[in-house]
Amino acid sequence: MKKVLNVGGNNKAIPLPPPYAEFEHLLLDIDPKGSPDIVCDARNLATLEGGQFDAIYCSHNLEHYFRHDVQKVLSGFLHMLKDSGFAHIRVPDIHEVMRITIEKGLDIDDVLYQSRAGPIMVLDVLYGYSVEIERSGQEFFAHKTGFTQKSLLKALQQAGFSKIYSTTGNLEVTALAFKGMPDDATRTLFNLAPD
């Protein structure tokens, strides 16, 4: 069975996307409250045994590290992946957030959109969900950097990923970044176009 490492996923009650239905799901998180399989700061992935995972899923977590730590986290992803593995990364699309904010004349405290958790202000996307930060008292919920599609692709290339697919939509940037080249099964699973 293939294995996916869910980095910063909070807890296993939050489902992974459908392509991971047949993967063994292991959760890595800095916060032990969500009962992760591995309690670890993602900046320290290189201290763990490498080459264990077919995939790394990192949804809305990479922006929680300072810009200068992003390369350390991405290098850790490469360390943890098998040679045929890939990282699936989702981050807020700061370019789109800025475009909508300007186009609609929003202030930083104005609601950008409604989520299941409640209203999300422009401020929340830029700096982290203020309700959660206040409620938990945990600074690791704050956003410390941001990404556009261009800047995420550049960071992944600098880290050494060899093949990267990226899309934007729904105020986020999504990337599938491969350590090597994608195999046919993974191309089919994620509906990737052939080279």
DRENPA-3360 file (N, C-alpha, C; in nm, 2 decimals, always signed):
BEGIN
1 = MKKVLNVG = +0.08/-0.12/+0.00/+0.00/+0.00/+0.00/+0.09/+0.12/+0.00 ~ +0.05/+0.22/-0.08/+0.13/+0.35/-0.09/+0.10/+0.43/+0.04 ~ +0.20/+0.51/+0.08/+0.18/+0.59/+0.20/+0.19/+0.74/+0.17 ~ +0.10/+0.81/+0.23/+0.10/+0.96/+0.22/+0.13/+1.02/+0.36 ~ +0.22/+1.12/+0.37/+0.24/+1.19/+0.49/+0.17/+1.32/+0.48 ~ +0.08/+1.34/+0.57/+0.00/+1.46/+0.57/+0.07/+1.56/+0.67 ~ +0.13/+1.66/+0.61/+0.21/+1.75/+0.69/+0.13/+1.87/+0.74 ~ +0.12/+1.89/+0.87/+0.04/+2.00/+0.92/-0.11/+1.99/+0.91;
9 = GNNKAIPL = -0.16/+1.87/+0.90/-0.30/+1.85/+0.87/-0.39/+1.86/+0.99 ~ -0.34/+1.89/+1.11/-0.42/+1.91/+1.23/-0.47/+1.78/+1.29 ~ -0.56/+1.71/+1.22/-0.60/+1.58/+1.27/-0.66/+1.50/+1.16 ~ -0.67/+1.37/+1.18/-0.72/+1.28/+1.07/-0.87/+1.29/+1.04 ~ -0.94/+1.36/+1.12/-1.08/+1.38/+1.10/-1.10/+1.47/+0.97 ~ -1.00/+1.55/+0.94/-1.01/+1.63/+0.82/-0.97/+1.54/+0.70 ~ -1.06/+1.51/+0.61/-1.03/+1.42/+0.50/-0.93/+1.47/+0.40 ~ -0.85/+1.37/+0.35/-0.76/+1.40/+0.24/-0.84/+1.40/+0.11;
17 = PPPYAEFE = -0.79/+1.46/+0.00/-0.87/+1.46/-0.13/-0.88/+1.31/-0.18 ~ -0.98/+1.29/-0.26/-1.01/+1.15/-0.31/-0.90/+1.07/-0.37 ~ -0.80/+1.14/-0.44/-0.69/+1.05/-0.49/-0.61/+0.97/-0.39 ~ -0.63/+1.01/-0.26/-0.55/+0.94/-0.15/-0.63/+0.83/-0.08 ~ -0.75/+0.80/-0.14/-0.84/+0.70/-0.08/-0.77/+0.57/-0.05 ~ -0.68/+0.53/-0.14/-0.61/+0.40/-0.13/-0.48/+0.40/-0.06 ~ -0.44/+0.52/-0.01/-0.31/+0.54/+0.05/-0.32/+0.52/+0.20 ~ -0.22/+0.47/+0.26/-0.21/+0.47/+0.41/-0.18/+0.61/+0.45;
25 = HLLLDIDP = -0.26/+0.67/+0.54/-0.25/+0.81/+0.58/-0.18/+0.82/+0.71 ~ -0.06/+0.89/+0.71/+0.01/+0.92/+0.84/+0.01/+1.07/+0.85 ~ -0.02/+1.12/+0.97/-0.03/+1.26/+1.00/+0.10/+1.30/+1.08 ~ +0.16/+1.41/+1.03/+0.27/+1.48/+1.10/+0.22/+1.62/+1.14 ~ +0.24/+1.65/+1.26/+0.19/+1.79/+1.31/+0.28/+1.83/+1.42 ~ +0.30/+1.96/+1.44/+0.37/+2.01/+1.55/+0.29/+2.01/+1.68 ~ +0.16/+2.01/+1.67/+0.07/+2.01/+1.78/+0.02/+1.87/+1.82 ~ +0.05/+1.82/+1.93/+0.01/+1.68/+1.97/-0.14/+1.67/+2.00;
33 = KGSPDIVC = -0.21/+1.78/+2.01/-0.36/+1.78/+2.04/-0.44/+1.70/+1.94 ~ -0.40/+1.70/+1.81/-0.47/+1.64/+1.71/-0.43/+1.49/+1.69 ~ -0.36/+1.43/+1.79/-0.31/+1.29/+1.79/-0.24/+1.25/+1.66 ~ -0.14/+1.33/+1.62/-0.06/+1.29/+1.49/+0.02/+1.17/+1.51 ~ +0.04/+1.10/+1.41/+0.13/+0.98/+1.41/+0.27/+1.02/+1.44 ~ +0.31/+1.14/+1.40/+0.45/+1.19/+1.42/+0.43/+1.33/+1.47 ~ +0.48/+1.36/+1.59/+0.49/+1.50/+1.64/+0.62/+1.55/+1.60 ~ +0.62/+1.65/+1.51/+0.75/+1.71/+1.46/+0.72/+1.84/+1.39;
41 = DARNLATL = +0.81/+1.93/+1.40/+0.81/+2.06/+1.33/+0.86/+2.02/+1.18 ~ +0.79/+2.06/+1.08/+0.83/+2.03/+0.95/+0.96/+2.08/+0.90 ~ +1.01/+2.18/+0.98/+1.15/+2.23/+0.95/+1.25/+2.12/+0.99 ~ +1.21/+2.02/+1.06/+1.30/+1.92/+1.11/+1.28/+1.78/+1.05 ~ +1.22/+1.78/+0.93/+1.20/+1.65/+0.86/+1.33/+1.57/+0.83 ~ +1.43/+1.65/+0.81/+1.56/+1.58/+0.77/+1.62/+1.50/+0.89 ~ +1.56/+1.51/+1.01/+1.61/+1.43/+1.12/+1.54/+1.30/+1.13 ~ +1.43/+1.28/+1.05/+1.36/+1.15/+1.04/+1.42/+1.06/+0.93;
49 = EGGQFDAI = +1.38/+0.94/+0.94/+1.42/+0.84/+0.84/+1.36/+0.88/+0.70 ~ +1.45/+0.89/+0.61/+1.41/+0.94/+0.47/+1.35/+0.83/+0.38 ~ +1.30/+0.87/+0.27/+1.26/+0.78/+0.16/+1.14/+0.69/+0.20 ~ +1.06/+0.73/+0.29/+0.95/+0.64/+0.34/+0.81/+0.66/+0.27 ~ +0.80/+0.77/+0.20/+0.66/+0.81/+0.15/+0.65/+0.82/+0.00 ~ +0.53/+0.78/-0.05/+0.50/+0.79/-0.19/+0.45/+0.93/-0.22 ~ +0.39/+0.99/-0.12/+0.34/+1.13/-0.14/+0.34/+1.21/-0.01 ~ +0.35/+1.34/-0.02/+0.34/+1.43/+0.09/+0.22/+1.52/+0.06;
57 = YCSHNLEH = +0.13/+1.53/+0.15/+0.02/+1.63/+0.13/+0.03/+1.74/+0.23 ~ +0.04/+1.86/+0.18/+0.06/+1.98/+0.27/-0.04/+2.09/+0.23 ~ -0.15/+2.09/+0.30/-0.26/+2.18/+0.26/-0.26/+2.30/+0.36 ~ -0.23/+2.42/+0.31/-0.24/+2.54/+0.39/-0.15/+2.53/+0.51 ~ -0.03/+2.49/+0.49/+0.06/+2.48/+0.60/+0.20/+2.55/+0.57 ~ +0.24/+2.55/+0.44/+0.37/+2.60/+0.41/+0.38/+2.75/+0.44 ~ +0.27/+2.82/+0.44/+0.27/+2.97/+0.47/+0.28/+2.99/+0.62 ~ +0.29/+2.89/+0.70/+0.31/+2.91/+0.84/+0.45/+2.91/+0.88;
65 = YFRHDVQK = +0.54/+2.91/+0.78/+0.69/+2.92/+0.81/+0.74/+3.05/+0.75 ~ +0.84/+3.10/+0.81/+0.91/+3.22/+0.76/+0.97/+3.19/+0.62 ~ +0.98/+3.29/+0.54/+1.03/+3.27/+0.40/+1.16/+3.20/+0.40 ~ +1.25/+3.23/+0.50/+1.38/+3.17/+0.50/+1.38/+3.02/+0.54 ~ +1.27/+2.98/+0.60/+1.25/+2.84/+0.64/+1.18/+2.75/+0.53 ~ +1.12/+2.81/+0.43/+1.05/+2.74/+0.33/+1.14/+2.64/+0.26 ~ +1.26/+2.67/+0.23/+1.35/+2.58/+0.16/+1.39/+2.46/+0.25 ~ +1.40/+2.49/+0.38/+1.43/+2.38/+0.48/+1.31/+2.28/+0.48;
73 = VLSGFLHM = +1.19/+2.33/+0.48/+1.07/+2.24/+0.48/+1.06/+2.16/+0.35 ~ +1.08/+2.23/+0.23/+1.07/+2.16/+0.10/+1.19/+2.06/+0.09 ~ +1.30/+2.09/+0.14/+1.41/+1.99/+0.13/+1.38/+1.87/+0.22 ~ +1.31/+1.90/+0.33/+1.26/+1.79/+0.41/+1.16/+1.70/+0.34 ~ +1.08/+1.76/+0.26/+0.98/+1.69/+0.18/+1.06/+1.59/+0.09 ~ +1.16/+1.64/+0.02/+1.24/+1.56/-0.07/+1.30/+1.45/+0.00 ~ +1.35/+1.48/+0.12/+1.42/+1.37/+0.21/+1.32/+1.26/+0.24 ~ +1.20/+1.30/+0.27/+1.10/+1.20/+0.31/+1.04/+1.12/+0.20;
81 = LKDSGFAH = +1.05/+1.17/+0.08/+0.99/+1.10/-0.04/+1.07/+0.99/-0.10 ~ +1.01/+0.89/-0.15/+1.07/+0.79/-0.23/+1.11/+0.85/-0.36 ~ +1.20/+0.79/-0.43/+1.25/+0.85/-0.56/+1.14/+0.88/-0.66 ~ +1.03/+0.80/-0.65/+0.91/+0.82/-0.74/+0.81/+0.90/-0.68 ~ +0.83/+0.96/-0.56/+0.73/+1.03/-0.49/+0.71/+1.18/-0.53 ~ +0.60/+1.24/-0.47/+0.56/+1.37/-0.51/+0.51/+1.44/-0.38 ~ +0.52/+1.58/-0.39/+0.45/+1.66/-0.28/+0.33/+1.73/-0.35 ~ +0.22/+1.73/-0.28/+0.10/+1.79/-0.32/+0.08/+1.91/-0.22;
89 = IRVPDIHE = +0.10/+2.03/-0.27/+0.10/+2.15/-0.18/-0.01/+2.24/-0.22 ~ -0.09/+2.29/-0.12/-0.19/+2.39/-0.14/-0.16/+2.51/-0.05 ~ -0.16/+2.63/-0.10/-0.14/+2.75/-0.02/-0.23/+2.86/-0.07 ~ -0.26/+2.96/+0.02/-0.34/+3.07/-0.03/-0.27/+3.15/-0.15 ~ -0.35/+3.19/-0.24/-0.30/+3.26/-0.36/-0.31/+3.41/-0.33 ~ -0.19/+3.47/-0.28/-0.19/+3.60/-0.24/-0.21/+3.70/-0.36 ~ -0.17/+3.66/-0.48/-0.19/+3.74/-0.59/-0.34/+3.76/-0.62 ~ -0.42/+3.66/-0.61/-0.56/+3.66/-0.63/-0.63/+3.74/-0.51;
97 = VMRITIEK = -0.58/+3.72/-0.39/-0.64/+3.79/-0.27/-0.62/+3.94/-0.29 ~ -0.50/+3.98/-0.33/-0.47/+4.12/-0.35/-0.56/+4.18/-0.47 ~ -0.57/+4.10/-0.58/-0.65/+4.15/-0.69/-0.80/+4.17/-0.65 ~ -0.86/+4.07/-0.58/-1.00/+4.09/-0.54/-1.01/+4.20/-0.43 ~ -0.92/+4.21/-0.34/-0.92/+4.32/-0.24/-0.92/+4.46/-0.31 ~ -0.84/+4.48/-0.41/-0.83/+4.60/-0.48/-0.96/+4.62/-0.56 ~ -0.99/+4.52/-0.64/-1.11/+4.53/-0.73/-1.24/+4.56/-0.66 ~ -1.26/+4.50/-0.54/-1.38/+4.53/-0.46/-1.37/+4.64/-0.36;
105 = GLDIDDVL = -1.25/+4.70/-0.35/-1.23/+4.81/-0.26/-1.24/+4.76/-0.11 ~ -1.19/+4.64/-0.08/-1.20/+4.59/+0.05/-1.09/+4.64/+0.14 ~ -1.13/+4.66/+0.27/-1.03/+4.69/+0.37/-0.98/+4.56/+0.43 ~ -0.87/+4.57/+0.50/-0.81/+4.45/+0.56/-0.90/+4.37/+0.65 ~ -0.99/+4.44/+0.72/-1.08/+4.38/+0.81/-1.21/+4.34/+0.75 ~ -1.23/+4.36/+0.62/-1.35/+4.32/+0.55/-1.35/+4.17/+0.52 ~ -1.47/+4.11/+0.51/-1.49/+3.97/+0.48/-1.46/+3.95/+0.34 ~ -1.36/+3.86/+0.31/-1.32/+3.82/+0.18/-1.42/+3.71/+0.13;
113 = YQSRAGPI = -1.45/+3.61/+0.22/-1.54/+3.50/+0.18/-1.59/+3.43/+0.31 ~ -1.69/+3.35/+0.29/-1.75/+3.27/+0.41/-1.69/+3.13/+0.40 ~ -1.65/+3.08/+0.51/-1.61/+2.94/+0.51/-1.69/+2.86/+0.61 ~ -1.67/+2.73/+0.62/-1.74/+2.65/+0.72/-1.71/+2.70/+0.86 ~ -1.59/+2.75/+0.88/-1.55/+2.80/+1.01/-1.61/+2.94/+1.04 ~ -1.66/+3.00/+0.94/-1.71/+3.14/+0.96/-1.66/+3.24/+0.86 ~ -1.68/+3.37/+0.88/-1.63/+3.47/+0.79/-1.48/+3.47/+0.79 ~ -1.42/+3.49/+0.67/-1.27/+3.50/+0.66/-1.24/+3.64/+0.61;
121 = MVLDVLYG = -1.17/+3.72/+0.69/-1.13/+3.85/+0.65/-1.01/+3.85/+0.56 ~ -0.98/+3.95/+0.49/-0.86/+3.97/+0.41/-0.74/+3.94/+0.50 ~ -0.75/+4.00/+0.62/-0.64/+3.99/+0.72/-0.61/+3.84/+0.76 ~ -0.72/+3.76/+0.76/-0.70/+3.62/+0.80/-0.62/+3.54/+0.69 ~ -0.64/+3.57/+0.57/-0.57/+3.51/+0.46/-0.42/+3.55/+0.46 ~ -0.40/+3.68/+0.49/-0.26/+3.73/+0.49/-0.18/+3.68/+0.61 ~ -0.24/+3.68/+0.73/-0.17/+3.66/+0.85/-0.21/+3.54/+0.94 ~ -0.31/+3.47/+0.89/-0.36/+3.35/+0.96/-0.49/+3.38/+1.02;
129 = YSVEIERS = -0.57/+3.27/+1.04/-0.71/+3.29/+1.09/-0.71/+3.34/+1.23 ~ -0.75/+3.46/+1.24/-0.73/+3.53/+1.37/-0.82/+3.47/+1.48 ~ -0.93/+3.42/+1.45/-1.02/+3.35/+1.55/-0.94/+3.23/+1.61 ~ -0.88/+3.15/+1.53/-0.81/+3.03/+1.57/-0.69/+3.07/+1.65 ~ -0.61/+3.17/+1.61/-0.49/+3.21/+1.68/-0.53/+3.26/+1.82 ~ -0.63/+3.34/+1.83/-0.68/+3.40/+1.95/-0.73/+3.29/+2.05 ~ -0.81/+3.20/+1.99/-0.87/+3.09/+2.07/-0.77/+3.00/+2.13 ~ -0.67/+2.96/+2.04/-0.57/+2.86/+2.08/-0.45/+2.92/+2.16;
137 = GQEFFAHK = -0.43/+3.05/+2.13/-0.31/+3.11/+2.19/-0.18/+3.06/+2.13 ~ -0.19/+2.99/+2.02/-0.07/+2.93/+1.95/-0.03/+3.01/+1.84 ~ +0.10/+3.06/+1.84/+0.15/+3.14/+1.73/+0.18/+3.06/+1.61 ~ +0.19/+2.93/+1.62/+0.22/+2.85/+1.50/+0.10/+2.85/+1.40 ~ -0.01/+2.90/+1.44/-0.13/+2.91/+1.35/-0.11/+3.04/+1.26 ~ -0.02/+3.13/+1.30/+0.00/+3.25/+1.22/+0.06/+3.22/+1.08 ~ +0.03/+3.30/+0.98/+0.10/+3.30/+0.86/+0.22/+3.38/+0.86 ~ +0.34/+3.33/+0.82/+0.46/+3.40/+0.82/+0.52/+3.44/+0.69;
145 = TGFTQKSL = +0.46/+3.38/+0.58/+0.50/+3.42/+0.45/+0.37/+3.40/+0.36 ~ +0.39/+3.43/+0.23/+0.28/+3.41/+0.14/+0.33/+3.37/+0.00 ~ +0.24/+3.32/-0.08/+0.28/+3.27/-0.21/+0.19/+3.32/-0.32 ~ +0.25/+3.33/-0.44/+0.17/+3.34/-0.57/+0.21/+3.22/-0.64 ~ +0.15/+3.19/-0.75/+0.18/+3.07/-0.83/+0.33/+3.08/-0.87 ~ +0.37/+3.20/-0.92/+0.51/+3.21/-0.96/+0.61/+3.19/-0.85 ~ +0.58/+3.24/-0.73/+0.68/+3.23/-0.62/+0.68/+3.08/-0.56 ~ +0.57/+3.01/-0.56/+0.57/+2.88/-0.52/+0.65/+2.79/-0.62;
153 = LKALQQAG = +0.62/+2.81/-0.75/+0.70/+2.73/-0.85/+0.85/+2.76/-0.83 ~ +0.89/+2.88/-0.81/+1.03/+2.91/-0.79/+1.09/+2.84/-0.67 ~ +1.01/+2.84/-0.56/+1.06/+2.78/-0.44/+1.08/+2.62/-0.46 ~ +0.98/+2.56/-0.53/+0.99/+2.42/-0.56/+1.10/+2.38/-0.65 ~ +1.13/+2.47/-0.75/+1.24/+2.45/-0.84/+1.37/+2.46/-0.76 ~ +1.38/+2.56/-0.68/+1.51/+2.58/-0.60/+1.53/+2.47/-0.51 ~ +1.43/+2.41/-0.46/+1.44/+2.29/-0.36/+1.49/+2.17/-0.44 ~ +1.47/+2.16/-0.57/+1.52/+2.05/-0.64/+1.41/+1.95/-0.70;
161 = FSKIYSTT = +1.29/+1.99/-0.69/+1.18/+1.91/-0.75/+1.20/+1.91/-0.90 ~ +1.19/+1.80/-0.97/+1.22/+1.79/-1.11/+1.11/+1.82/-1.21 ~ +0.98/+1.79/-1.17/+0.87/+1.81/-1.25/+0.76/+1.87/-1.17 ~ +0.70/+1.98/-1.21/+0.60/+2.05/-1.13/+0.48/+2.08/-1.21 ~ +0.36/+2.05/-1.16/+0.23/+2.09/-1.22/+0.17/+2.19/-1.12 ~ +0.11/+2.29/-1.18/+0.05/+2.39/-1.09/-0.08/+2.45/-1.15 ~ -0.17/+2.48/-1.06/-0.30/+2.54/-1.10/-0.33/+2.65/-0.99 ~ -0.43/+2.73/-1.03/-0.48/+2.83/-0.94/-0.63/+2.82/-0.94;
169 = GNLEVTAL = -0.70/+2.86/-0.84/-0.84/+2.87/-0.83/-0.89/+2.86/-0.69 ~ -1.01/+2.92/-0.66/-1.07/+2.92/-0.53/-0.97/+2.98/-0.43 ~ -0.90/+3.09/-0.47/-0.81/+3.17/-0.38/-0.69/+3.08/-0.33 ~ -0.65/+2.98/-0.41/-0.54/+2.90/-0.37/-0.45/+2.86/-0.49 ~ -0.33/+2.84/-0.46/-0.23/+2.78/-0.56/-0.21/+2.63/-0.52 ~ -0.22/+2.55/-0.61/-0.20/+2.40/-0.59/-0.08/+2.36/-0.68 ~ +0.00/+2.28/-0.62/+0.12/+2.23/-0.70/+0.14/+2.08/-0.67 ~ +0.17/+2.00/-0.77/+0.21/+1.86/-0.76/+0.36/+1.87/-0.80;
177 = AFKGMPDD = +0.45/+1.84/-0.71/+0.59/+1.85/-0.74/+0.66/+1.72/-0.72 ~ +0.72/+1.67/-0.83/+0.77/+1.53/-0.83/+0.92/+1.53/-0.80 ~ +0.96/+1.44/-0.72/+1.11/+1.42/-0.69/+1.18/+1.37/-0.82 ~ +1.11/+1.28/-0.89/+1.16/+1.23/-1.02/+1.06/+1.27/-1.13 ~ +1.02/+1.17/-1.21/+0.92/+1.19/-1.31/+0.79/+1.11/-1.27 ~ +0.67/+1.17/-1.30/+0.55/+1.10/-1.26/+0.53/+0.97/-1.34 ~ +0.49/+0.86/-1.27/+0.46/+0.74/-1.34/+0.31/+0.75/-1.40 ~ +0.28/+0.65/-1.48/+0.15/+0.65/-1.54/+0.03/+0.64/-1.44;
185 = ATRTLFNL = +0.05/+0.57/-1.34/-0.05/+0.55/-1.24/-0.08/+0.69/-1.17 ~ +0.02/+0.76/-1.14/+0.00/+0.89/-1.07/-0.06/+0.99/-1.17 ~ -0.01/+0.99/-1.30/-0.07/+1.07/-1.40/-0.22/+1.05/-1.41 ~ -0.26/+0.92/-1.41/-0.40/+0.89/-1.42/-0.48/+0.94/-1.29 ~ -0.42/+0.91/-1.18/-0.48/+0.94/-1.05/-0.51/+1.09/-1.04 ~ -0.42/+1.18/-1.09/-0.44/+1.32/-1.08/-0.48/+1.39/-1.21 ~ -0.51/+1.30/-1.31/-0.55/+1.35/-1.45/-0.45/+1.45/-1.50 ~ -0.32/+1.41/-1.50/-0.21/+1.49/-1.55/-0.19/+1.47/-1.70;
193 = APD = -0.16/+1.57/-1.77/-0.14/+1.56/-1.91/+0.00/+1.49/-1.94 ~ +0.01/+1.41/-2.04/+0.14/+1.35/-2.07/+0.24/+1.46/-2.12 ~ +0.37/+1.44/-2.10/+0.47/+1.54/-2.14/+0.47/+1.55/-2.29;
% end
